């Protein structure tokens, strides 16, 4: 996961992007229809580890 986040940060710096917004869309992985193999790979991605915790 660190490699992916590092690459994302490098890209943001290169493009001089100062703000990164990460949203959460409940059940968004349920409606993807990209084919059996792609769906299996997509659903296994740990997107929850990238998003910040909810405010208290």
Buried (B, 14 or more C-beta within 10 A) or exposed (E): EEEEEEEEEEEEEEEEEEEEEEEEEEEEEEEEEEEEEEEEEEEEEEEEEEEEEEEE
